[in-house]
């Protein structure tokens, strides 16, 4: 627990906030990884596993990028994105 104290002191935030950020990030990362694995999106799985954005990229993947059908013609993809 000493390293958490050092990290929170360096960042200037309390330990409880650091733990909340960690849990928040872990939950979204696991959900996004699960969804990308189920959809067989290997590239997205690797990107989500490597890059840590405190849940931002994961939330975008779950609600936006995973809904786009990449096997369709570009016009159909554009129409689906523009409907949102």
N, C-alpha and C positions, 0 to 999 in steps of 0.2 A: 504494500500500500504506500510505501515511501516514494516510489516513482510517480504515483498519481499525484501526490502532494507537490512534487517538484514540477511536474507538467502543468498543474493548475496554477502554480506560482509563476511559472514562465509566461503562461498565457494570460494571467491576471483574471482568471475566473474561478469560482468556487468548485470544489470537488463534485458536489451534487449536480451542478450544471454540466460538468464534464461527463458524468455518468449518464445523465439524461440524453445528451448528444450522442453518446456511444450507443445507447439502447435504440434511440430513434434511427440512427444510421443502420444498425444491424438488422432491425425489423424490415425496413424498406429494401435493404440489399438482399435479404433472404427471399422476400416476396418477388422481387424482380428476377433474381436468379432462378427461382422456381418456375416463374412464368416463361422465361426465355428457354429454359430446358424443356418444358412441356411443348413449346411451339417449335422446338428444334432449331432455334436461332443460335448457332454456335458462335458467330461473330459477336453478337450482343452479349452472350454469356461470358465470353472472355473479356470484353470491354467492361462489363459490370463487375466482374470479379477483380479486375486489376485497379480500376480507377475508383477512388473514394471521393465522393462529392457531398457527403453528409446527407444523403438521401435525395438530392435534387435530380441527378441523372436517373436514378431508379424510379422516381415518381413520374418523370417524363416518359420513361420507357413503358411503364405500366399503363398509363392513360393515353399516350399519344402514339409512340412508335410501334408498339405491339399490335395496334389496331390497323396499321397500314398493311395492305396486301401487296407484297413486292412481286408476286408472280403475274400481276396484271399489267396491261399496257399503261404507259406513263399518264395518259389522259384520264384513265379511271382512277389512278392513285391521286392525281391532282383534284378531281371532283370529290373524292372521299375526304381529303384533307380540308378542302374549302367549305364543306358542309358544316364543319365544327364552328 
